[in-house]
């Protein structure tokens, strides 16, 4: 009997040990996956700032062909099924509170300071103020900070996807979870094709609803990729010998995308809910996403990972900061602002300084007012521990 008891205890110990190892591997795999996506977000936000700074036509067309789809795809990959009300509260805190805060602050700066320095400037003060709450996309509706459309658009996309996903599952109307996303992606792409084929006029709808077919398409693609790509991402990190291969494939893919954009004459602008060719847009977005992901996995850069975690702040702050830097630098160099932005070296310099200032804002707000950047001290601390 004592012998059997010892064997039983031994089996329990080995089972507990196996479970602990499995949990450890799962946590490491999850952290590896998250750091890869953080790096991808960091790379994406650098492209956003450069794309809004440079006036080099070829470069901007290349960036616009995949940089905003990239963010919607990442969001879809990180989808978690939750109770609708619980998710609603989390997304309000994560997206809408920063949207309102940065919308009001940048509006006040633009209306009270920047317009006066420019001697009036474009854009209606009344329209810009009311649009903070109407959340209609378009540069004319957000003269103070044109990129803000992304936050309410992502909020509506995520909540609508969750609502449809949970409703269909509750009715057991579709056997497989992925079929819900595939159906929504098909409907979204078909809607884009119809709007493009018949050249339907696009009115600026509240809460960026006119962009919803585009955002939902890429969000659903992200969810589908999470089902079929995540199992590979959740494995251990690729061997060092493969990093060079991944980097070469990633850079080759991005180079191929540049050629593809030129050959097809592709034009994409999600802010305007427009594209010159929906099918080429889809191909470019997928090629840009996969190539960027492979490049980010290969270089495994902590700076990119940090920028990815600060990407929401950078997204919301960089527009007014960039405008000030361009104005000041043009005065110092005795150049026209258009000529400065057309110069790639100067555009990259403005991008680097802009991102550095945005990072400083992120660190200060993370220390004293984390809720205004969609986080909390608890979340910031837990993120740091998870990635340590």
TAJOHU-V716443 format. One record per residue. RES is the residue in one small letter. D_CENTER is the distance of its C-alpha to the mean C-alpha in whole Angstrom. Layout:
[[RES | D_CENTER] [RES | D_CENTER]]
//
This chain:
[[x | 62] [x | 60] [x | 59] [x | 57] [x | 56] [x | 55] [x | 53] [x | 51] [x | 50] [x | 49] [x | 47] [x | 45] [x | 44] [x | 43] [x | 41] [x | 39] [x | 39] [x | 37] [x | 35] [x | 34] [x | 33] [x | 31] [x | 29] [x | 29] [x | 27] [x | 25] [x | 23] [x | 23] [x | 22] [x | 19] [x | 18] [x | 18] [x | 16] [x | 14] [x | 14] [x | 13] [x | 10] [x | 10] [x | 11] [x | 9] [x | 6] [x | 9] [x | 10] [x | 7] [x | 7] [x | 11] [x | 11] [x | 10] [x | 13] [x | 15] [x | 14] [x | 15] [x | 18] [x | 20] [x | 22] [x | 23] [x | 23] [x | 22] [x | 19] [x | 17] [x | 18] [x | 17] [x | 13] [x | 13] [x | 14] [x | 11] [x | 8] [x | 6] [x | 8] [x | 6] [x | 3] [x | 6] [x | 8] [x | 6] [x | 7] [x | 10] [x | 11] [x | 11] [x | 13] [x | 16] [x | 19] [x | 21] [x | 23] [x | 22] [x | 23] [x | 22] [x | 18] [x | 19] [x | 20] [x | 17] [x | 15] [x | 17] [x | 17] [x | 13] [x | 12] [x | 15] [x | 17] [x | 15] [x | 15] [x | 18] [x | 19] [x | 17] [x | 18] [x | 22] [x | 22] [x | 21] [x | 23] [x | 26] [x | 25] [x | 25] [x | 28] [x | 30] [x | 30] [x | 28] [x | 30] [x | 33] [x | 32] [x | 32] [x | 35] [x | 33] [x | 30] [x | 28] [x | 27] [x | 29] [x | 28] [x | 29] [x | 27] [x | 24] [x | 25] [x | 26] [x | 22] [x | 21] [x | 22] [x | 22] [x | 18] [x | 19] [x | 17] [x | 18] [x | 19] [x | 23] [x | 21] [x | 19] [x | 21] [x | 21] [x | 17] [x | 15] [x | 12] [x | 12] [x | 12] [x | 9] [x | 10] [x | 13] [x | 12] [x | 9] [x | 12] [x | 15] [x | 13] [x | 13] [x | 16] [x | 18] [x | 17] [x | 18] [x | 21] [x | 22] [x | 21] [x | 24] [x | 26] [x | 27] [x | 27] [x | 30] [x | 32] [x | 31] [x | 31] [x | 29] [x | 30] [x | 27] [x | 24] [x | 22] [x | 24] [x | 22] [x | 19] [x | 21] [x | 23] [x | 20] [x | 18] [x | 22] [x | 22] [x | 19] [x | 20] [x | 23] [x | 23] [x | 21] [x | 24] [x | 26] [x | 25] [x | 25] [x | 28] [x | 30] [x | 28] [x | 28] [x | 27] [x | 24] [x | 24] [x | 22] [x | 22] [x | 21] [x | 17] [x | 16] [x | 18] [x | 19] [x | 15] [x | 15] [x | 17] [x | 14] [x | 11] [x | 13] [x | 14] [x | 11] [x | 10] [x | 14] [x | 14] [x | 11] [x | 14] [x | 17] [x | 15] [x | 15] [x | 19] [x | 20] [x | 18] [x | 18] [x | 22] [x | 21] [x | 19] [x | 21] [x | 24] [x | 25] [x | 23] [x | 24] [x | 28] [x | 28] [x | 30] [x | 27] [x | 24] [x | 26] [x | 26] [x | 22] [x | 21] [x | 24] [x | 22] [x | 19] [x | 20] [x | 23] [x | 20] [x | 18] [x | 21] [x | 22] [x | 19] [x | 21] [x | 24] [x | 23] [x | 21] [x | 25] [x | 27] [x | 25] [x | 25] [x | 21] [x | 19] [x | 16] [x | 15] [x | 13] [x | 14] [x | 17] [x | 17] [x | 19] [x | 19] [x | 22] [x | 22] [x | 20] [x | 21] [x | 21] [x | 17] [x | 17] [x | 18] [x | 16] [x | 13] [x | 14] [x | 16] [x | 13] [x | 11] [x | 14] [x | 16] [x | 13] [x | 13] [x | 17] [x | 17] [x | 15] [x | 17] [x | 20] [x | 19] [x | 18] [x | 18] [x | 18] [x | 17] [x | 13] [x | 13] [x | 14] [x | 12] [x | 9] [x | 11] [x | 11] [x | 8] [x | 8] [x | 12] [x | 11] [x | 9] [x | 12] [x | 15] [x | 15] [x | 16] [x | 19] [x | 20] [x | 19] [x | 22] [x | 24] [x | 24] [x | 25] [x | 28] [x | 29] [x | 29] [x | 30] [x | 33] [x | 34] [x | 34] [x | 36] [x | 33] [x | 32] [x | 28] [x | 28] [x | 30] [x | 28] [x | 24] [x | 26] [x | 27] [x | 24] [x | 25] [x | 25] [x | 22] [x | 21] [x | 23] [x | 21] [x | 18] [x | 19] [x | 21] [x | 18] [x | 16] [x | 19] [x | 20] [x | 16] [x | 17] [x | 20] [x | 19] [x | 17] [x | 19] [x | 22] [x | 20] [x | 19] [x | 23] [x | 25] [x | 22] [x | 19] [x | 19] [x | 18] [x | 15] [x | 14] [x | 16] [x | 20] [x | 22] [x | 23] [x | 19] [x | 19] [x | 22] [x | 21] [x | 18] [x | 20] [x | 23] [x | 21] [x | 20] [x | 23]]
//
